[in-house]
Structure formats: C-alpha cells, structure tokens
Amino acid sequence: MKNILIYLIFVFNFQSLVNANDIKDFAIEGMSVDDSLLKFYSNKKISDSKVDWYDDLEKEKYISYAFESDKFQTYDFVDVWVKYNDKDLKIDTIAGVLYFGDDKSIKDIDDCYISQKKIAEDLMLIFKNAKKNDPYTNIFYEADPSGKSSYTDIYLDINLDYSIVISCYDWSDEFLGTKDDHLYVTIKSNDLDSWLN
C-alpha cells in the first residue's frame, strides 16, 4: 500500500502530503498509477466495468473502465485506463468524478471553480516543480451546438510522463439528467493524452 494517499474531502483539503513528490503517491480512492486493478477488484468486476467511450480511436492501445462503490469516500465514480493486453492490469491513468448537488461538497459550477483553484494550489505545494496553466474553458460544440455547455481545465504538468487535470463540467439545462455537471480530477499519462487527441 502506498505510504501517502490523497483524499479530497469536503472542500478538498489535502491530508498527509508533506513528503509527496512522486506521481504514484497521488491516489484517487486509494488507487494510484502503476497499481494493478487486481489489488482492488475481481476479474469479473473488472470485466463487467469495461466501457467503450472512444469507439472512434485505435482499439489496441487502451482499455477503459468505470467503477462506482458505496465505499468511495469522495467520488461518485472512478474511471481507469490500462494499456491494451496488459495482463497485470496496471493503472495508466485514473480519474475521479464528483457530481454537484445540495448534499455534496460541491453544490454548483461556481463552487466547482473555487474548489478547482484550491485543489490546484494545494497540488502546487506538493509537486513543487509542476508547471500550471491558467483555467482554460472549452465549449462542447459537437455535443451542444448552442455553445451553452462547457468544461474548464487547469493542467498541472508534473513531469515528462504525467499531468494532473482538474476540470469543471458545466452542461446546459437541456442536457441535465443525461449529462450532469461535475468535477473531474485525473492523473493522466501523456501517452493516453496523445491517444485521446
């Protein structure tokens, strides 16, 4: 088990991070980059959790999974990507998804923007050599031609191999119920980022 785990709790205060300097020390619901999914789930659960969100991308590169659990302390879902044909099912990229709500630590999109900046600031204290970009907003023109749906990213380039991305997703009212507003925190390999782009 990792010596240092990060949990985003309430207003996303970080705990036990004084000596963190490796991307593998950053955990989402106890799972970190390079951990095997088999440490956390059975083969059947992993197989049942496979998703195919990227049907237009090369198939023999990555496999994606989506997990939910009542035992998660912070997130509603955790998304994981592993390299295709990796028998050890080592986590290449991991993300936590937290939907907004009156009963959640983030109530709405404005609350998300505040939390997003706080998370980035806290991470910059931990990963002192990281390079941070300013918040950048993208419009979902393909999904929502009205231009009313968007997501705002803050990228932290941690090293040559990994970035942390903190995102706030703001869907127009027309999509609510099918696509819900949420915070998305991901530890993303640059290889997977290239594949997605």
Residue pairs with C-beta under 8 A, 6 or more apart in sequence:
2 24
2 25
2 27
2 32
3 25
4 16
4 17
4 19
4 20
4 25
4 27
5 16
5 25
5 27
5 30
5 32
6 14
6 15
6 16
6 17
6 20
6 25
6 26
6 27
6 28
7 15
7 27
7 29
7 73
7 74
8 14
8 74
8 75
8 96
8 98
8 119
8 185
9 15
9 73
9 74
9 105
10 105
11 105
11 115
11 118
12 105
12 115
12 118
12 119
12 122
13 122
14 122
14 123
14 126
17 25
17 122
17 126
20 26
20 126
20 127
21 126
21 127
21 128
23 33
23 127
23 158
23 159
23 161
23 162
23 164
23 187
24 32
24 33
24 34
25 32
26 32
26 33
26 164
26 187
28 75
28 78
28 94
28 95
28 96
28 185
28 187
29 69
29 72
29 73
29 74
29 75
29 78
29 96
30 40
31 37
31 40
31 78
31 80
31 91
31 94
32 91
32 94
32 187
33 91
33 92
33 93
33 94
33 162
33 187
33 189
34 90
34 91
35 90
35 91
36 88
36 89
36 90
36 91
37 46
37 65
37 80
37 82
37 89
37 90
37 91
38 46
38 88
38 89
41 49
41 67
45 67
46 65
46 89
49 65
49 66
49 67
50 63
50 64
50 65
51 64
51 65
51 66
52 64
53 64
54 64
54 196
57 195
57 196
58 195
59 84
60 84
60 85
61 83
61 84
61 195
62 81
62 82
62 83
62 84
62 92
62 192
62 195
63 81
63 82
63 83
63 84
64 79
64 80
64 81
65 79
65 80
65 81
65 82
66 77
66 78
66 79
66 80
67 77
67 78
67 79
67 80
68 76
68 77
68 78
72 78
74 96
74 98
74 105
75 96
75 97
75 98
76 97
76 98
76 99
76 182
77 96
77 97
78 94
78 95
78 96
78 97
79 94
79 95
79 96
79 97
79 186
80 91
80 93
80 94
80 95
81 91
81 92
81 93
81 94
81 192
82 89
82 90
82 91
82 92
83 90
83 92
92 189
92 191
92 192
93 186
93 187
93 188
93 189
93 192
94 186
94 187
95 184
95 185
95 186
95 187
95 188
96 184
96 185
96 186
97 182
97 183
97 184
98 104
98 105
98 106
98 182
98 183
98 184
98 185
99 180
99 181
99 182
100 106
100 107
100 108
100 109
100 111
100 112
100 180
100 181
100 182
100 183
101 107
105 115
106 112
106 115
106 183
108 181
109 168
109 170
109 181
112 168
112 170
112 181
112 183
113 135
113 152
113 168
115 183
116 135
116 152
116 154
116 166
116 167
116 168
116 183
117 135
117 154
119 166
119 185
120 132
120 154
120 156
120 166
123 130
123 156
123 164
124 130
124 132
124 156
127 156
127 158
127 164
129 158
129 159
130 156
130 157
130 158
130 164
131 156
131 157
132 154
132 155
132 156
132 157
133 153
133 154
133 155
134 154
135 152
135 153
135 154
136 152
136 153
136 154
136 155
137 150
137 151
137 152
138 150
138 151
138 152
138 153
139 147
139 149
139 150
140 149
140 150
140 151
140 171
141 147
143 149
143 175
143 179
144 171
144 172
144 174
144 175
146 172
146 174
148 172
148 174
149 170
149 171
149 172
149 175
149 179
150 169
150 170
151 167
151 168
151 169
151 170
151 184
152 167
152 168
152 170
153 165
153 166
153 167
154 165
154 166
154 167
155 163
155 164
155 165
156 163
156 164
156 165
156 166
157 163
158 164
160 190
161 189
161 190
161 191
162 187
162 188
162 189
162 190
163 187
163 188
163 190
163 193
164 185
164 186
164 187
164 188
165 184
165 185
165 186
165 188
166 183
166 184
166 185
167 183
167 184
167 185
167 186
168 181
168 182
168 183
168 184
169 179
169 181
169 182
169 183
169 184
170 181
171 179
171 180
171 181
